[in-house]
Amino acid sequence: MLHLDLFFILHEVEQTSSSASSVTPDPSGGGQSIATHLIPTHTSYSNGNSVAPVISEPGTEVVNDTVPQVPEVSVVVPVYNEEENVEPLHHKLDQSLKALGLSYEILYVDDGSRDRSFELLTTIAEQDERVKLIRFRRNFGQTAAMAAGMKCAAGKVIIPMDADLQNDPADIPHLLAKLDEGFDVVSGWRKNRKDDIIRRIPSRLANGLISRVTGVALHDYGCSLKAYRADVIKEVNLYGEMHRFIPAYAAMVGARVTEIPVNHHPRAAGKSKYGIGRAYRVALDLLVVKFLGGYGNKPIYFFGGAGLWAFGIGTVLWLMAIGERLFLHHNVHINRNPLFYIGILLFMVGMQFIMLGLLAEMNMRTYHESQGKTPYIIAETRNI
């Protein structure tokens, strides 16, 4: 009997605990909940797609954090002493981009301006949250300004342009339309350029030379107004004055490059920041582009090839010196023949070239392996 009484007592205690745990709060507030209830709360993105439920306690406010919208287009504008142009430029840019019906952002990069450019840009940025502003401590050059803007750009398409109002924001829709045809880079061609002949003739010669050396035929490498897919331009690192060679760099990583004619206007205000004096820098940059494009991942082919040529020519000169001694001038010592010393010099030069190639190979491998880089770029994969 004792065991039966103990069984019924324990059974009643379990029923009491079970009923107590299911008591809900009194709507009037007079009662106290015995059990804590977890209420599933759903959040959603701005497009209405449901997200996994968030569990919250009663009385806890749930903040519906929406995912930030990635802009479709990012416009990058380097600015250097353009106080007369920044406001009308922004007005035209804003009009052109709004007409697209796409989300966008505008990144102005003040390249150490000494006038009121940054002050005016700050006012613009305060009035429009789509405007991003970067300011350099000093003037680092147009390439550095473009690189900084492109690094901060979040858009799927990145469009650089000048701040002097010579590039026309109304051409942006045409660049985007050309991208939609399947291209990765669309370069602007100032077909009816409004600069003086002193600038046009050297520019035409330079464009022809660059096209021939790089193998990417464009009429106007110097036009800043271009459109790039972000996944392509993010693979390109810019140094020196390399911004004009971006299409060639992009082609190196497999991008499809084309060009379309764009408008070009005379400069209405301010002074040009470029002159004929930069021609030698363009020539040197072109050498760098050619070397990196052809031998960036295999420098031993370049330096080793030059070394082997030097060895070969040196060997021929030695044989000529020996032949003269044996068959032509028996009484002339070989050490008095200049061909002998030239051959020795070429042997030494050849050895130095080969050693330089080996050092370049070591540096190239260190560069890739220390940063986890690969000598290839994958476009897409399947089932990996």
TIVEX-845516 format. One record per residue (C-alpha): residue number from 1; residue in one letter; chain; x negated, y, z negated. Coordinates in steps of 0.25 Angstrom, whole numbers, plus 2048, in hexadecimal, padded with zeros to 3 digits. Each point is the difference from the previous one (the first is absolute). Example, Ala and Ser with C-alpha at 12.3 -4.5 7.8 and 13.67 -1.06 7.14 Angstrom:
REM TIVEX-845516
     i   aa   ch     x     y     z
     1    A    A   7CF   7EE   7E1
     2    S    A   7FA   80E   802
***
This chain:
REM TIVEX-845516
     i   aa   ch     x     y     z
     1    M    A   800   800   800
     2    L    A   7F5   809   7FD
     3    H    A   7FA   7FF   80E
     4    L    A   80D   802   806
     5    D    A   803   80D   7F8
     6    L    A   7F2   805   804
     7    F    A   803   7FD   80F
     8    F    A   80D   808   800
     9    I    A   7F9   80C   7F8
    10    L    A   7F5   801   80B
    11    H    A   80A   7FF   80B
    12    E    A   808   80C   7FB
    13    V    A   7F3   808   7FE
    14    E    A   7FD   7FE   80F
    15    Q    A   80E   804   805
    16    T    A   7FF   80D   7F7
    17    S    A   7F2   803   806
    18    S    A   805   7FE   80E
    19    S    A   80C   808   7FF
    20    A    A   7F8   80B   7F9
    21    S    A   7F6   801   80B
    22    S    A   80B   803   80B
    23    V    A   806   80C   7F8
    24    T    A   800   80C   809
    25    P    A   7FF   80F   7FB
    26    D    A   80D   807   7FC
    27    P    A   804   80A   80A
    28    S    A   803   80A   7F5
    29    G    A   7F2   7FF   7FB
    30    G    A   805   7FB   7F2
    31    G    A   7FB   7F2   802
    32    Q    A   7F1   7FB   801
    33    S    A   7FB   7F6   80B
    34    I    A   7FB   7F4   7FB
    35    A    A   7F9   7FB   80D
    36    T    A   7F7   809   809
    37    H    A   806   800   80E
    38    L    A   7F7   802   80D
    39    I    A   807   807   80B
    40    P    A   7FB   7FE   80E
    41    T    A   7FE   80E   808
    42    H    A   7FE   800   80F
    43    T    A   7F8   80B   806
    44    S    A   7FF   802   80F
    45    Y    A   7F7   807   80A
    46    S    A   804   80C   808
    47    N    A   805   7F8   80B
    48    G    A   80A   7F8   7F8
    49    N    A   7F9   7F3   7FF
    50    S    A   801   7F9   7F3
    51    V    A   7F4   7FE   7F7
    52    A    A   7FE   7F5   7F5
    53    P    A   808   803   7F4
    54    V    A   7FA   808   7F4
    55    I    A   804   7FB   7F2
    56    S    A   802   80B   7F6
    57    E    A   806   801   7F2
    58    P    A   80D   807   7FD
    59    G    A   7FE   80F   7FF
    60    T    A   7F3   800   808
    61    E    A   800   809   80C
    62    V    A   7FB   7F9   80C
    63    V    A   7F9   80A   80A
    64    N    A   802   7FC   80E
    65    D    A   7F2   802   806
    66    T    A   801   800   80F
    67    V    A   7F4   7FC   809
    68    P    A   7F9   80D   806
    69    Q    A   803   801   80E
    70    V    A   7F4   7FE   809
    71    P    A   800   80C   80B
    72    E    A   801   7FC   80E
    73    V    A   7F6   80B   805
    74    S    A   7F5   807   7F9
    75    V    A   7FA   80C   806
    76    V    A   7F2   804   7FC
    77    V    A   7FB   80E   802
    78    P    A   7F2   805   7FD
    79    V    A   800   80F   7FD
    80    Y    A   7F4   809   7FF
    81    N    A   803   80F   7FF
    82    E    A   80D   800   808
    83    E    A   808   80A   7F7
    84    E    A   807   806   80C
    85    N    A   805   7F2   805
    86    V    A   804   7F7   7F5
    87    E    A   80D   806   7FD
    88    P    A   805   800   80F
    89    L    A   7F9   7F2   802
    90    H    A   808   7FA   7F4
    91    H    A   80D   806   805
    92    K    A   7FE   7FA   80E
    93    L    A   7FC   7F3   7FA
    94    D    A   80C   7FF   7F7
    95    Q    A   809   803   80B
    96    S    A   7FA   7F5   809
    97    L    A   7FF   7F5   7F6
    98    K    A   80F   803   7FB
    99    A    A   805   7FE   80E
   100    L    A   7FA   7F2   800
   101    G    A   809   7FB   7F5
   102    L    A   7F5   7F8   7FA
   103    S    A   7FA   802   7F2
   104    Y    A   7F3   807   800
   105    E    A   7F5   807   7F8
   106    I    A   7F6   80B   804
   107    L    A   7F2   800   7FA
   108    Y    A   7F8   80D   801
   109    V    A   7F1   7FF   7FD
   110    D    A   7FA   80D   7FC
   111    D    A   7F1   7FE   804
   112    G    A   7FB   80B   7F7
   113    S    A   807   80C   806
   114    R    A   7FB   80D   7FB
   115    D    A   80D   808   804
   116    R    A   80E   7FF   7FB
   117    S    A   803   7F2   807
   118    F    A   800   7F8   7F3
   119    E    A   809   80A   7F9
   120    L    A   80A   800   80B
   121    L    A   800   7F1   801
   122    T    A   802   7FF   7F1
   123    T    A   80D   808   802
   124    I    A   805   7F7   80B
   125    A    A   7FD   7F4   7F8
   126    E    A   808   805   7F4
   127    Q    A   80C   802   809
   128    D    A   7FF   7F3   807
   129    E    A   7FD   7F3   7F9
   130    R    A   7FD   7F9   80D
   131    V    A   7F3   809   801
   132    K    A   7F4   7FA   7FA
   133    L    A   7F4   809   7FE
   134    I    A   7F1   7FD   7FE
   135    R    A   7F5   80A   7FE
   136    F    A   7F1   7FE   802
   137    R    A   7F6   807   7F7
   138    R    A   7F9   805   80C
   139    N    A   800   7FF   80F
   140    F    A   7FD   7F1   804
   141    G    A   804   800   80E
   142    Q    A   80C   7FC   808
   143    T    A   7FD   7F1   800
   144    A    A   7FF   800   7F1
   145    A    A   80D   807   7FF
   146    M    A   807   7F6   80A
   147    A    A   7FA   7F5   7F8
   148    A    A   805   805   7F3
   149    G    A   80E   802   805
   150    M    A   801   7F3   807
   151    K    A   7FC   7F9   7F3
   152    C    A   80B   806   7F9
   153    A    A   80A   7FF   80B
   154    A    A   80B   7F6   7FC
   155    G    A   808   800   80E
   156    K    A   800   7F4   80A
   157    V    A   7FC   80A   80B
   158    I    A   7F5   80A   7FD
   159    I    A   7FF   80D   809
   160    P    A   7F4   809   7FE
   161    M    A   801   80E   807
   162    D    A   7F9   80E   7FF
   163    A    A   805   80B   7F8
   164    D    A   7FD   80B   80A
   165    L    A   80E   7FF   807
   166    Q    A   7F9   7FB   80D
   167    N    A   806   7F2   7FE
   168    D    A   80F   800   802
   169    P    A   808   7F9   7F5
   170    A    A   80B   7FE   80B
   171    D    A   7F7   7F5   806
   172    I    A   801   7F7   7F4
   173    P    A   80D   7F9   805
   174    H    A   7F9   7FD   80D
   175    L    A   7F4   7FA   7F9
   176    L    A   809   7F7   7F7
   177    A    A   808   7FC   80C
   178    K    A   7F4   7FB   807
   179    L    A   7FC   7F8   7F4
   180    D    A   80D   7F9   800
   181    E    A   7FC   7FB   80E
   182    G    A   7F6   7F7   7F8
   183    F    A   7F4   808   7FF
   184    D    A   7F7   802   7F3
   185    V    A   7FA   80E   804
   186    V    A   806   80B   808
   187    S    A   7F6   80B   803
   188    G    A   804   80E   805
   189    W    A   7FB   805   80D
   190    R    A   7FF   80F   801
   191    K    A   802   800   80F
   192    N    A   803   80F   801
   193    R    A   7F5   804   7F6
   194    K    A   801   80F   7FC
   195    D    A   7F1   802   7FC
   196    D    A   7F6   808   808
   197    I    A   7F7   7F9   80A
   198    I    A   7F4   800   7F7
   199    R    A   807   7F6   7F7
   200    R    A   807   7F8   80B
   201    I    A   7F4   7FC   809
   202    P    A   7F8   7FA   7F5
   203    S    A   80C   7F9   7FA
   204    R    A   803   7FA   80D
   205    L    A   7F2   7FB   802
   206    A    A   800   7FA   7F1
   207    N    A   80D   7F9   803
   208    G    A   7FB   7F9   80C
   209    L    A   7F3   7FC   7F9
   210    I    A   808   7FB   7F4
   211    S    A   809   7F8   808
   212    R    A   7F5   7FA   808
   213    V    A   7F8   7FC   7F4
   214    T    A   80B   7FB   7F7
   215    G    A   808   7F9   80B
   216    V    A   80D   807   7FB
   217    A    A   804   80A   80B
   218    L    A   807   80C   7FB
   219    H    A   801   80E   806
   220    D    A   7FF   808   7F3
   221    Y    A   7F9   7FA   7F4
   222    G    A   7FF   80E   7FA
   223    C    A   80F   801   7FE
   224    S    A   804   7FF   7F1
   225    L    A   80F   7FD   803
   226    K    A   800   7F0   800
   227    A    A   809   7F6   7FA
   228    Y    A   7FB   7F3   7F9
   229    R    A   807   7F4   7FA
   230    A    A   7FB   800   7F2
   231    D    A   7FC   7F2   7FF
   232    V    A   7F6   803   80C
   233    I    A   7FA   80E   7FB
   234    K    A   7FE   7FA   7F1
   235    E    A   7F6   7F7   806
   236    V    A   7F8   80C   805
   237    N    A   7F6   807   7F7
   238    L    A   7FC   80E   805
   239    Y    A   7F2   806   7FD
   240    G    A   7F9   80C   806
   241    E    A   808   806   80C
   242    M    A   806   7F3   804
   243    H    A   80F   804   800
   244    R    A   800   802   80F
   245    F    A   7FB   7F2   802
   246    I    A   80C   7FA   7F8
   247    P    A   806   7FA   80D
   248    A    A   7F3   7F9   803
   249    Y    A   7FF   7FB   7F2
   250    A    A   80E   7FB   800
   251    A    A   7FE   7F9   80D
   252    M    A   7F4   7F8   7FA
   253    V    A   80A   7FA   7F6
   254    G    A   809   7FC   80B
   255    A    A   80A   80C   801
   256    R    A   807   803   80C
   257    V    A   7FD   80E   804
   258    T    A   807   809   80A
   259    E    A   802   80F   802
   260    I    A   80B   80A   805
   261    P    A   7FF   80F   804
   262    V    A   803   809   7F5
   263    N    A   803   80F   7FF
   264    H    A   7F4   80A   7FC
   265    H    A   802   80E   7FC
   266    P    A   7F6   80C   800
   267    R    A   7FB   803   7F2
   268    A    A   809   80C   7FB
   269    A    A   7F9   803   7F3
   270    G    A   7F3   7FD   7F8
   271    K    A   7F3   7FB   806
   272    S    A   7FB   7F3   806
   273    K    A   7F8   7F8   7F7
   274    Y    A   7F9   7F8   80B
   275    G    A   7F5   804   80B
   276    I    A   7F7   7FB   80A
   277    G    A   7F5   7FE   7F5
   278    R    A   807   7F3   7FB
   279    A    A   7FD   7F9   80E
   280    Y    A   7F3   7F9   7FA
   281    R    A   808   7FB   7F4
   282    V    A   80A   7F9   80A
   283    A    A   7F4   7FA   808
   284    L    A   7FA   7FA   7F3
   285    D    A   80E   7FB   7FB
   286    L    A   802   7F9   80D
   287    L    A   7F3   7F9   7FE
   288    V    A   805   7FB   7F3
   289    V    A   80E   7FC   806
   290    K    A   7F9   7F8   80B
   291    F    A   7F6   7F9   7F6
   292    L    A   80B   7FC   7F6
   293    G    A   80A   7FC   80B
   294    G    A   7F6   7F7   807
   295    Y    A   7F6   7FC   7F5
   296    G    A   807   803   7F3
   297    N    A   802   7F2   7FC
   298    K    A   7F3   7FA   807
   299    P    A   7F5   80B   7FF
   300    I    A   7F5   7F5   802
   301    Y    A   805   7FF   80F
   302    F    A   7FC   80F   802
   303    F    A   7F3   801   7F8
   304    G    A   7FC   7F2   803
   305    G    A   803   802   80F
   306    A    A   7F7   80D   800
   307    G    A   7F5   7F8   7F9
   308    L    A   800   7F5   80A
   309    W    A   7FF   80A   80B
   310    A    A   7F5   807   7FA
   311    F    A   7F9   7F2   7FE
   312    G    A   802   7FD   80E
   313    I    A   7FB   80D   806
   314    G    A   7F4   7FF   7F6
   315    T    A   7FD   7F1   805
   316    V    A   800   805   80F
   317    L    A   7F7   80B   7FD
   318    W    A   7F6   7F7   7F9
   319    L    A   800   7F6   80C
   320    M    A   7FE   80C   809
   321    A    A   7F4   804   7F7
   322    I    A   7FA   7F2   800
   323    G    A   803   7FE   80F
   324    E    A   7F8   80D   803
   325    R    A   7F4   7FB   7F8
   326    L    A   800   7F2   806
   327    F    A   803   804   80F
   328    L    A   7FD   80E   802
   329    H    A   7F6   807   7F7
   330    H    A   7F7   7F5   7FA
   331    N    A   7F7   80A   7FA
   332    V    A   80B   808   7F8
   333    H    A   803   7FB   7F2
   334    I    A   80E   7FE   7FD
   335    N    A   800   809   7F4
   336    R    A   7FD   80C   809
   337    N    A   80D   7FD   808
   338    P    A   80C   809   7FB
   339    L    A   80A   7F5   804
   340    F    A   7FA   7F8   7F5
   341    Y    A   803   80A   7F5
   342    I    A   80E   803   806
   343    G    A   803   7F2   7FF
   344    I    A   7FC   7FF   7F2
   345    L    A   808   80C   7FD
   346    L    A   80C   7FA   806
   347    F    A   7FE   7F3   7F8
   348    M    A   800   808   7F3
   349    V    A   80D   808   805
   350    G    A   807   7F3   803
   351    M    A   7FD   7FA   7F3
   352    Q    A   805   80D   7F9
   353    F    A   80D   7FF   808
   354    I    A   802   7F1   7FC
   355    M    A   7FE   803   7F1
   356    L    A   809   80C   801
   357    G    A   80B   7F7   806
   358    L    A   7FE   7F6   7F5
   359    L    A   801   80B   7F5
   360    A    A   80D   805   807
   361    E    A   806   7F2   800
   362    M    A   7FD   7FF   7F1
   363    N    A   807   80E   7FE
   364    M    A   80C   7FC   809
   365    R    A   802   7F3   7F8
   366    T    A   7FF   808   7F3
   367    Y    A   80A   80A   804
   368    H    A   80A   7F6   804
   369    E    A   7FE   7F6   7F5
   370    S    A   7FF   80A   7F4
   371    Q    A   80D   807   804
   372    G    A   807   7F3   804
   373    K    A   801   805   80E
   374    T    A   801   7F7   80C
   375    P    A   7FA   801   80E
   376    Y    A   80E   7FE   806
   377    I    A   80E   806   7FE
   378    I    A   80C   7F8   801
   379    A    A   80C   805   807
   380    E    A   80A   7F6   7FA
   381    T    A   801   7F1   7FC
   382    R    A   80A   7F5   7FF
   383    N    A   802   7F6   7F5
   384    I    A   7F4   804   7F9
***
